[in-house]
Amino acid sequence: MDSIQHSKPPTCPPTDETASPRGFRICRSPSSIANDGLRNTTTCNTTMSDVKCPCGSGLPLKRCCGPFLDGTAYPDSAETLMRSRFTAFTRGNLPYLRKTWDPNTCPELTPDDLQTQWTRLEVLRSTQAADKAIVEFRAWYRDNGTEQAMHEISLFKLHKKRWVYVAPLQG
């Protein structure tokens, strides 16, 4: 997904973590959505190591879901995959969402599918067998200034030795 950069010059220091082509940290602001539906980017004075992971682990993004989203690691459990996918939704990371979705059930995803302002994740339970897993969670989001929750029981499976999201289970 391409991002639109503001015309003001970057003000934060160079970093070797998730840097823009100019070497500056790019921060996505969920509240800055352009009229065309693409997320704007802004510069900031934080590095990836300063930012808490949106998945709710309490760890810095750099030591939690960051390596999964940037492709340097892959989750070793369905719950970890679920948490990283939530983080991908909060950051607008379409390639990661496609990569971690079962190819037989993955819909056509567009930037318009990522307009929800997700606020927090609550994993309620997680059970995992050798090749299938179930993760029940509540994903909180903001809608017209009010926090709402989406509840889902999700099915995951191993595909080519990696966990992928399959679909929500019918309750």
C-alpha positions as CSV (number, residue, x, y, z in Angstrom):
1,M,0.0,0.0,0.0
2,D,1.4,3.4,-1.0
3,S,1.2,6.2,1.5
4,I,0.9,9.9,0.8
5,Q,3.7,12.0,2.4
6,H,3.0,15.5,3.8
7,S,5.0,18.2,2.1
8,K,6.6,19.5,5.3
9,P,10.2,18.3,5.8
10,P,10.8,15.4,8.2
11,T,11.7,16.5,11.7
12,C,12.7,13.2,13.4
13,P,16.2,11.7,13.5
14,P,17.3,9.0,11.1
15,T,16.7,5.5,12.2
16,D,17.5,2.0,10.8
17,E,14.1,0.7,11.8
18,T,11.1,0.9,9.4
19,A,12.6,4.0,7.8
20,S,11.2,5.9,4.9
21,P,13.3,6.2,1.7
22,R,14.8,9.4,3.2
23,G,15.8,7.5,6.4
24,F,13.1,8.9,8.7
25,R,10.6,7.0,10.7
26,I,7.1,7.1,9.2
27,C,4.2,7.2,11.6
28,R,0.6,6.4,10.4
29,S,-2.1,8.4,12.0
30,P,-5.5,6.7,11.9
31,S,-7.2,10.0,12.3
32,S,-5.5,11.4,9.2
33,I,-7.3,9.7,6.3
34,A,-7.3,11.5,3.0
35,N,-10.4,12.0,1.0
36,D,-9.3,9.4,-1.5
37,G,-9.3,6.8,1.4
38,L,-5.5,6.4,1.6
39,R,-3.8,6.9,5.0
40,N,-1.5,9.9,5.2
41,T,1.8,9.7,6.9
42,T,3.4,12.1,9.3
43,T,6.8,12.2,10.8
44,C,7.4,12.0,14.5
45,N,10.1,11.9,17.1
46,T,9.6,8.3,18.2
47,T,11.4,5.2,17.0
48,M,9.9,1.8,16.6
49,S,11.5,0.7,19.9
50,D,9.5,3.5,21.7
51,V,6.1,2.4,20.4
52,K,4.0,-0.1,22.3
53,C,2.7,-3.0,20.1
54,P,-1.0,-2.6,19.4
55,C,-1.6,-6.3,20.0
56,G,-1.9,-5.7,23.7
57,S,1.2,-7.6,24.8
58,G,2.7,-4.6,26.5
59,L,6.0,-5.1,24.7
60,P,7.5,-2.6,22.3
61,L,6.5,-3.1,18.7
62,K,10.1,-3.8,17.7
63,R,10.2,-6.8,20.1
64,C,6.7,-8.0,19.5
65,C,4.8,-8.0,16.1
66,G,7.3,-5.7,14.3
67,P,9.5,-8.5,13.0
68,F,6.5,-10.4,11.7
69,L,5.1,-7.3,9.9
70,D,8.5,-6.5,8.3
71,G,9.1,-10.1,7.2
72,T,12.1,-10.9,9.4
73,A,10.2,-13.5,11.4
74,Y,7.0,-15.6,11.3
75,P,4.6,-16.3,14.2
76,D,5.1,-19.8,15.7
77,S,1.5,-20.0,17.1
78,A,-2.0,-19.2,16.0
79,E,-2.5,-16.7,18.9
80,T,0.7,-14.9,17.9
81,L,-0.4,-14.8,14.3
82,M,-3.8,-13.4,15.5
83,R,-2.0,-10.7,17.4
84,S,0.2,-9.8,14.5
85,R,-2.7,-9.6,12.1
86,F,-4.5,-7.2,14.5
87,T,-1.3,-5.1,14.5
88,A,-1.3,-5.3,10.7
89,F,-4.9,-4.0,10.6
90,T,-4.0,-1.1,12.8
91,R,-1.0,-0.2,10.6
92,G,-2.6,-0.7,7.3
93,N,-0.3,-3.6,6.2
94,L,-2.2,-5.2,3.4
95,P,0.7,-7.4,2.2
96,Y,1.1,-9.0,5.6
97,L,-2.7,-9.6,5.9
98,R,-2.7,-11.3,2.5
99,K,0.4,-13.4,3.3
100,T,-1.2,-14.7,6.6
101,W,-4.6,-15.5,5.2
102,D,-5.4,-19.0,3.8
103,P,-5.3,-18.6,0.0
104,N,-8.6,-20.6,-0.3
105,T,-10.5,-18.1,1.8
106,C,-8.7,-14.8,1.4
107,P,-10.9,-12.1,-0.1
108,E,-9.8,-9.3,-2.4
109,L,-8.4,-6.8,0.1
110,T,-8.1,-3.1,-0.7
111,P,-7.0,0.0,1.3
112,D,-10.8,0.7,1.8
113,D,-10.9,-2.5,4.0
114,L,-8.5,-0.9,6.4
115,Q,-10.4,2.3,7.3
116,T,-11.5,1.1,10.7
117,Q,-9.7,2.7,13.6
118,W,-8.8,-0.4,15.7
119,T,-8.0,0.6,19.3
120,R,-7.2,-2.6,21.3
121,L,-7.3,-6.4,21.2
122,E,-8.4,-8.8,23.9
123,V,-7.6,-12.5,23.4
124,L,-10.2,-14.5,25.3
125,R,-9.0,-18.0,24.7
126,S,-6.7,-19.9,22.4
127,T,-6.5,-23.6,21.7
128,Q,-4.0,-25.2,19.4
129,A,-3.6,-28.7,18.0
130,A,-0.9,-30.0,15.6
131,D,-2.4,-28.5,12.5
132,K,-5.5,-26.4,13.5
133,A,-6.2,-23.8,16.1
134,I,-9.0,-21.6,17.4
135,V,-8.5,-18.1,18.8
136,E,-11.4,-16.3,20.4
137,F,-11.0,-12.5,20.7
138,R,-12.6,-9.1,21.0
139,A,-11.2,-6.4,18.8
140,W,-12.1,-2.9,19.9
141,Y,-12.6,-0.1,17.4
142,R,-13.8,3.5,17.4
143,D,-17.0,4.3,15.5
144,N,-18.3,7.9,15.5
145,G,-16.4,8.6,18.7
146,T,-17.7,5.6,20.5
147,E,-15.7,2.5,21.3
148,Q,-17.3,-0.7,20.0
149,A,-16.2,-4.3,20.0
150,M,-16.2,-7.1,17.4
151,H,-16.2,-10.6,18.9
152,E,-14.9,-13.5,16.8
153,I,-13.9,-17.1,17.2
154,S,-11.4,-17.7,14.4
155,L,-10.1,-20.8,12.8
156,F,-6.4,-21.1,11.9
157,K,-4.5,-23.9,10.2
158,L,-1.0,-24.8,9.1
159,H,-0.4,-24.1,5.5
160,K,3.0,-24.9,4.1
161,K,4.3,-25.2,7.7
162,R,3.0,-21.8,8.7
163,W,0.0,-20.7,10.6
164,V,-2.7,-18.8,8.5
165,Y,-6.1,-17.4,9.3
166,V,-8.9,-19.4,7.7
167,A,-12.2,-17.8,8.7
168,P,-14.5,-17.0,11.6
169,L,-16.4,-20.0,13.0
170,Q,-20.1,-19.8,13.0
171,G,-21.4,-19.5,16.6
